[in-house]
Amino acid sequence: MTNLRERVNQHLMLIDELVNDESPISAPQQWHVGIDLGTADIQTVVVDGHGLPVAAFLDWADVVRDGVVVDYVGACRIVREQLRKVEQKLGVNVEHAITSYPPGTDPRISINVVESAGVLVSHVIDEPSSVAELLQIQDGAVIDVGGGTTGTAIIANGELVTSLDEPSGGRHVSLTIAGGLGVEMDEAEQHKRRSHEDPLIATMAKPVIEKMADIVSDHLVGHQPTAMYLTGGGTLIAGFSDIFRKAFPTINVVEFSCALYLTPLAIASYGLMLEGKE
């Protein structure tokens, strides 16, 4: 698991270097496209036949809330534009893609948005489960904190036991910051993303993160995972991992660099995994 985790971290850092780079490159022989419709952003990641990221595009957007598309036209436009950039960068035609959805929501919402861009959704998987597949977790829990929700996938003996989701995420931290500082949401978002530079922001975020830990604690009732894997941009807020370690002292809390990209990387990599099973 350690070597796999290191490789995933390397891939995440590579995405951070690649993101929104439209410079043309030669397309690999094999490639898979993953599209993540998040509350705070929409991301498209492409991996090659070895799981190495070769293209990544991200747009901050307020088009999805709690797994529901509130701006369908805007979401479709962003996905269409990101796929156009992928095609231009790699010199390919994208005909198939993989997408995901928050646990407990209708996967057809994501499918409809992606297919509006003229591609066929070949597979769909819930967000935390995609990360569990990428990390090859046998026993543990994936905690996916996005812009609007906190999702938990529990895996035992290599099988998904349950996948749950509650409406509490990074947006709720931004609302707290906006109220505390008396600023607009856009400015609060910027403060949140720089939370490691400002102890005041970390202090304001703390009770919201503690609420997320309470949600996860409820999700884990009846289960005893030995490890907890953090994913999603919400987990990058200053103090997040420390609060979770305090809330779950008997569980190994595992962090990832650039966790904002972990779910879209996992979605794209899911296609590679399925191909290997064929």
C-alpha positions as CSV (number, residue, x, y, z in Angstrom):
1,M,0.0,0.0,0.0
2,T,2.9,2.4,0.8
3,N,4.3,2.1,-2.7
4,L,0.9,2.5,-4.3
5,R,0.2,5.6,-2.1
6,E,3.5,7.1,-3.2
7,R,2.7,6.5,-6.8
8,V,-0.8,8.1,-6.4
9,N,0.8,11.1,-4.7
10,Q,3.2,11.4,-7.6
11,H,0.3,11.3,-10.1
12,L,-1.5,14.0,-8.1
13,M,1.5,16.3,-8.2
14,L,1.7,15.7,-11.9
15,I,-1.9,16.7,-12.4
16,D,-1.1,19.9,-10.4
17,E,1.6,20.6,-13.0
18,L,-0.6,19.7,-16.0
19,V,-3.9,21.3,-15.0
20,N,-5.3,23.6,-17.7
21,D,-2.2,23.2,-19.8
22,E,-3.4,23.1,-23.4
23,S,0.0,22.5,-25.0
24,P,-0.4,19.7,-27.7
25,I,1.2,16.3,-27.0
26,S,1.2,13.0,-28.8
27,A,-1.7,10.9,-27.6
28,P,-0.7,7.6,-25.8
29,Q,-1.9,4.4,-27.4
30,Q,-4.3,3.8,-24.6
31,W,-6.2,6.5,-22.6
32,H,-9.2,6.9,-20.4
33,V,-11.2,10.0,-19.6
34,G,-12.7,10.7,-16.2
35,I,-15.1,13.6,-15.5
36,D,-15.9,14.8,-12.0
37,L,-18.9,17.1,-11.5
38,G,-18.3,18.7,-8.2
39,T,-20.0,21.4,-6.1
40,A,-17.1,23.8,-6.3
41,D,-15.5,22.6,-9.6
42,I,-15.7,20.5,-12.7
43,Q,-12.7,18.4,-13.6
44,T,-11.6,16.3,-16.5
45,V,-8.6,14.0,-16.2
46,V,-7.0,11.7,-18.8
47,V,-4.7,8.9,-17.9
48,D,-2.7,6.6,-20.2
49,G,-2.5,2.9,-20.2
50,H,-0.2,2.9,-17.2
51,G,-2.5,5.2,-15.2
52,L,-0.2,8.2,-15.7
53,P,-2.1,11.5,-16.1
54,V,-1.5,13.1,-19.5
55,A,-4.1,15.9,-19.4
56,A,-6.2,17.7,-16.8
57,F,-8.6,20.5,-16.9
58,L,-10.4,22.3,-14.0
59,D,-13.0,25.0,-13.9
60,W,-14.3,26.5,-10.6
61,A,-18.0,26.5,-11.0
62,D,-21.2,26.8,-8.9
63,V,-23.4,24.6,-11.1
64,V,-23.9,21.6,-8.7
65,R,-25.2,21.6,-5.2
66,D,-25.4,18.5,-3.0
67,G,-25.3,16.3,-6.0
68,V,-28.0,18.2,-7.9
69,V,-27.3,20.2,-11.0
70,V,-28.7,23.7,-10.4
71,D,-27.2,25.2,-13.7
72,Y,-27.6,22.4,-16.3
73,V,-26.7,24.6,-19.2
74,G,-23.6,25.9,-17.4
75,A,-22.5,22.4,-16.4
76,C,-22.9,21.1,-20.0
77,R,-21.0,24.0,-21.4
78,I,-18.0,23.5,-19.1
79,V,-17.9,19.7,-19.8
80,R,-18.1,20.3,-23.5
81,E,-15.3,22.9,-23.4
82,Q,-13.0,20.7,-21.3
83,L,-13.5,17.8,-23.7
84,R,-12.8,20.1,-26.6
85,K,-9.5,21.0,-24.9
86,V,-8.7,17.3,-24.3
87,E,-9.3,16.6,-28.0
88,Q,-7.1,19.5,-29.1
89,K,-4.3,18.7,-26.7
90,L,-4.1,15.0,-27.6
91,G,-5.3,15.2,-31.2
92,V,-8.0,12.6,-30.6
93,N,-11.8,12.3,-30.7
94,V,-13.3,11.5,-27.3
95,E,-16.2,9.1,-27.7
96,H,-16.4,7.6,-24.2
97,A,-15.9,8.9,-20.7
98,I,-16.4,7.7,-17.1
99,T,-18.1,9.9,-14.6
100,S,-19.2,9.7,-11.0
101,Y,-21.9,10.8,-8.5
102,P,-22.2,11.5,-4.8
103,P,-23.6,8.4,-2.9
104,G,-27.3,8.6,-2.4
105,T,-27.9,10.7,-5.5
106,D,-29.2,9.8,-8.9
107,P,-26.2,8.8,-11.2
108,R,-28.3,9.8,-14.2
109,I,-27.8,13.4,-13.4
110,S,-24.0,13.2,-14.1
111,I,-24.6,10.9,-17.0
112,N,-27.0,13.3,-18.7
113,V,-24.6,16.3,-18.3
114,V,-21.6,14.3,-19.7
115,E,-23.6,12.8,-22.6
116,S,-24.9,16.3,-23.5
117,A,-21.3,16.9,-24.7
118,G,-21.7,14.2,-27.3
119,V,-19.8,11.4,-25.6
120,L,-21.1,8.1,-24.3
121,V,-20.7,7.4,-20.5
122,S,-19.1,3.9,-20.5
123,H,-19.2,3.5,-16.7
124,V,-20.4,5.5,-13.7
125,I,-19.3,4.9,-10.1
126,D,-19.9,6.8,-6.8
127,E,-17.1,9.2,-5.8
128,P,-15.6,7.6,-2.7
129,S,-15.8,4.1,-4.2
130,S,-13.7,5.2,-7.1
131,V,-11.0,6.3,-4.7
132,A,-11.3,3.0,-2.9
133,E,-10.7,1.1,-6.2
134,L,-7.7,3.3,-7.1
135,L,-6.1,2.7,-3.7
136,Q,-7.0,-1.0,-3.8
137,I,-8.3,-0.8,-0.2
138,Q,-9.1,-4.1,1.4
139,D,-10.3,-2.8,4.8
140,G,-10.8,0.9,5.5
141,A,-12.9,4.0,4.8
142,V,-12.6,6.7,2.2
143,I,-13.7,10.1,3.3
144,D,-14.5,12.4,0.4
145,V,-15.1,16.0,1.4
146,G,-16.0,18.1,-1.7
147,G,-17.6,21.5,-2.0
148,G,-21.0,20.5,-0.8
149,T,-21.0,17.0,0.7
150,T,-19.1,14.6,3.0
151,G,-19.1,11.1,1.6
152,T,-17.9,7.9,3.3
153,A,-17.3,4.6,1.6
154,I,-16.6,1.6,3.9
155,I,-14.7,-1.3,2.5
156,A,-14.3,-4.7,4.3
157,N,-12.5,-7.8,2.9
158,G,-12.1,-5.9,-0.4
159,E,-15.8,-5.4,-0.9
160,L,-17.8,-2.2,-0.6
161,V,-20.0,-2.5,2.5
162,T,-21.8,0.9,2.3
163,S,-21.4,4.3,0.8
164,L,-23.1,7.3,2.4
165,D,-23.2,11.1,1.8
166,E,-24.3,14.1,3.8
167,P,-24.7,17.8,2.8
168,S,-21.7,19.4,4.5
169,G,-18.5,20.4,2.6
170,G,-16.2,23.2,1.7
171,R,-19.0,25.5,0.8
172,H,-20.3,25.4,4.3
173,V,-16.8,26.5,5.5
174,S,-16.9,29.4,3.0
175,L,-20.4,30.4,4.4
176,T,-19.0,30.5,7.9
177,I,-16.0,32.6,6.7
178,A,-18.3,34.9,4.8
179,G,-20.4,35.5,7.9
180,G,-17.5,35.8,10.2
181,L,-15.6,38.3,8.1
182,G,-18.6,40.1,6.6
183,V,-17.5,39.4,3.0
184,E,-19.0,38.0,-0.2
185,M,-18.8,34.2,-0.9
186,D,-16.2,34.7,-3.7
187,E,-13.9,36.4,-1.3
188,A,-14.6,33.9,1.4
189,E,-13.6,31.1,-1.0
190,Q,-10.3,32.8,-1.6
191,H,-9.7,33.0,2.1
192,K,-10.5,29.3,2.5
193,R,-8.0,28.3,-0.2
194,R,-5.3,30.3,1.7
195,S,-6.3,28.9,5.1
196,H,-2.8,27.6,5.8
197,E,-1.6,31.2,5.6
198,D,-4.1,32.6,8.1
199,P,-4.7,31.1,11.6
200,L,-7.9,33.0,11.9
201,I,-9.4,31.2,8.9
202,A,-8.4,27.9,10.3
203,T,-10.0,28.8,13.6
204,M,-13.3,29.8,11.9
205,A,-13.3,26.5,9.9
206,K,-12.7,24.3,12.9
207,P,-16.3,23.9,14.1
208,V,-17.5,23.1,10.5
209,I,-14.7,20.4,10.2
210,E,-15.7,19.0,13.6
211,K,-19.3,18.7,12.3
212,M,-17.9,16.7,9.3
213,A,-16.1,14.4,11.7
214,D,-19.4,13.9,13.5
215,I,-21.1,13.0,10.2
216,V,-18.3,10.5,9.5
217,S,-18.6,9.1,13.0
218,D,-22.3,8.4,12.4
219,H,-21.4,6.7,9.0
220,L,-19.0,4.4,10.8
221,V,-21.4,3.1,13.4
222,G,-21.1,-0.7,13.4
223,H,-17.9,-0.6,11.5
224,Q,-14.3,-0.6,12.6
225,P,-12.0,0.5,9.8
226,T,-8.3,0.5,10.6
227,A,-7.5,3.3,8.2
228,M,-9.3,6.4,6.9
229,Y,-8.2,7.9,3.5
230,L,-9.0,11.6,3.0
231,T,-9.9,12.9,-0.5
232,G,-11.5,16.0,-1.9
233,G,-10.5,19.7,-1.8
234,G,-12.3,20.1,1.5
235,T,-9.7,18.0,3.2
236,L,-7.0,20.5,2.3
237,I,-8.4,23.2,4.7
238,A,-5.9,24.0,7.4
239,G,-6.3,21.8,10.4
240,F,-8.6,19.2,8.7
241,S,-6.4,16.1,9.2
242,D,-5.5,17.1,12.8
243,I,-9.2,17.4,13.7
244,F,-10.0,14.0,12.2
245,R,-7.0,12.4,14.0
246,K,-8.3,13.8,17.3
247,A,-11.8,12.6,16.5
248,F,-10.7,9.1,15.4
249,P,-7.6,8.3,17.6
250,T,-7.7,4.6,16.9
251,I,-7.9,5.0,13.1
252,N,-4.9,5.7,10.9
253,V,-5.8,8.9,9.0
254,V,-4.1,9.0,5.6
255,E,-3.6,12.2,3.7
256,F,-2.7,12.9,0.0
257,S,-0.9,15.7,-1.6
258,C,-3.2,17.7,-4.0
259,A,-6.2,15.8,-2.8
260,L,-8.4,18.1,-4.9
261,Y,-7.5,15.9,-7.9
262,L,-7.8,12.5,-6.2
263,T,-11.4,11.8,-7.2
264,P,-11.1,12.7,-10.9
265,L,-7.9,10.7,-11.1
266,A,-9.7,7.8,-9.5
267,I,-12.6,8.1,-12.0
268,A,-10.3,8.1,-15.0
269,S,-8.2,5.2,-13.5
270,Y,-11.4,3.2,-13.0
271,G,-11.6,2.7,-16.7
272,L,-8.1,1.3,-16.7
273,M,-8.9,-1.1,-13.9
274,L,-12.1,-2.3,-15.7
275,E,-10.1,-2.9,-18.9
276,G,-7.6,-5.0,-17.0
277,K,-10.5,-7.3,-15.8
278,E,-11.8,-7.9,-19.3
